[in-house]
Amino acid sequence: MKSRNVLIVTKKELGGIYAEKTIVFAILLQLFIALFSSFLMVGLTTMYDPDALAGYQGVEYGIGYVGPEGELYSIIDDRRDLGAYRMDLDVAIASLKERQLQAVVFVPDTPPDAEGPVLVTLYMLQNDIQSAIVEVKMKEAFLVYEEALRSTRSDRLTMNPILLNFPDSGGRSNYFEFVFGLLIPLLVFMPAIISAALIIDLITEEYQAGTLETLLSTTVTYGEMLWGKILACIVIVPIQSAAWLLLLAANGIVVQHPLEILTHVVAGSMILIIIGAFCALHYRERTSAQFIFSTAVVVLIIIAMSFPYNPLNLIVRLAVGTIGSAHWLLLLGVMALALLLSLLLTRYAWRISRLPQ
């Protein structure tokens, strides 16, 4: 196998990838999203943990208050981010629909020390981002009001409650968990999955377009053609992943050990790309190969996640700088597996090349 021919095929495929507008737009879309990752953190963190919005302040949200002015009114109005306005229910609902208010609270005339429960009704707009923020803040106010009601009705207890002492979480941020525990691993491995799917298209199109015989009529062999395409898919993985990390750093999200992360991503992407190449060589038809590859990747991810040092956990610990030097042993294992799959793929490609095209 001549390295010069492999590089020629690689250069040709990289030029084809650049000319393929769909792939280029997909890469640009990823970079555009990463460029505004700080803005996206707010919405994505909300989906992951809505309570994370409770810390966002700076705006006072108007709350229509319907009912007697009591403990709950004072709790809402005393907050810096909420303002209570007494009004009738129909006027409050109309103001809510016109977005002059962000929520409406209806409080019945039930005394705090009554026998029955105090049924408080909260009216909000549906499918509204601002409503999600106000809902979290109103939840805090309701919890304070609930504690006040419990204190008022404490004389009804027939036995002393058991106090539970929970360990201090140390001010742990859900934002930190989401960014480093979920977002960064998904971002850096996304290019690997895209390249693994891309190798299937690059191989099967030679069969479906009938250009394989023309390509093999030159000095390029079947194995050189295959590894040229694989190398083209591997090259774009660290470029995209590095762009993600740089843009995250530009947004104030500093990731530790970026070079080690890229090394692990490249090694893992080689395994995925080789599996995709196996599927493409076996089926030589895009739809079937992509389906089998997708199924195989799902099974592979499930198996990998069952180990404590799985790829996602490894990237997380590298990003926060808590793994030490143990990851180099894992990297050697992954590279050994990639080398073994490479030898098997080369042998399988030699067998395929003997078959009539």
Steps between C-alpha positions, in 0.01 A plus 500: 500500500654829386455796734516740205191344342320504834571872538382566145165333576483687831556833328236414242244409767573811708441707189176313446394562858572870455291501182215314670288789622290290738803386698652848501175651625481235774851590618426874485179443696697325775747789514220755504336323794827484689557871436186577699542224756471740795158608378394142440610398850202683649243312292674162510563522874132580546407175325753310712404665833228772505599599856823639360303803380428607856832679521436729203404848621507856375137522383190548716210288377151629560265260683126567516375421852133411546378442857551632852830671575673250725822311549540393138456856374782620724726212396455576130525878531809488721701322232721716278411302187122489553244775546146433626208711372154461654216490248183315403526159339351596162722808471807297601429226243449761226830667593672161493371428151629840385836418664478794737541247782713187513272297731181522703452352850153431633488456879170400667366650823607192695671606828853366557383307809193347332432128513515447125785566258567838341448450125707757310457521120777625271415622148780522242548510124568165334809423290676819605868519599440789739225300670753225576717752688205648689373152587827413673500828692136456604585149618750651743236741630248218542753292695553789743122538532466127562750520785305789649178294487676204660621724779152641554346152520781340699280472812305223326797263500451198724867406496830675444626477140835337428761748383704384200852636463611486139869552416592835353532485123780756512322743271518266204371657182263316267637717223844344558352149496318561175789664314779262603294189567286498186560777250878482449512118451220518247660789313845345464364158397247640252763546223609138551145375443460726197826374346402139567176554310690689230732208423197289410391760244851531354533124447148415387487785250789340310285191452169675435650759263703237316828691543689226686627326185623832360685575824658154515611524137765747617802412712285521816419163656181407681667525842654839419161626387343381826762642735512828309131547572542394863788743549289784357226425751749482789666832411184706540424361849768685703442816297131513592554392861778757547274770358233402756749527788639833378155654464396367840812663646407824324166481682673470835481119535859392564570133428805332652732270298368584151781313319435182697128530429564536126732197509232284661236628259717417197569150636133440568400641162733253328302212650168650392627579150641150454168349611326723246745386232425134584127566455557683170723226358261226599174651373631744236164675520453818702162441670577150626852592609384810690226303678734221611765753601252699711386183676858390561593841644206492742602153621864610526408808705287293738787256554757780544282689749490193726868553586605759761763653269270533200578761230254759632626469857856516372439825312325652803789420733752629249301822454501572874854368555428223753606181322880502540718284274271195494341617175819420306451129570144526374625680191744216429215250527283699259786538253576128521135424421508747211817335366342155521188622318723664238676172427167318478361769272803484271465124470126526441556768235748270324232229488241747368739619231517142365126491448347618173400863532 
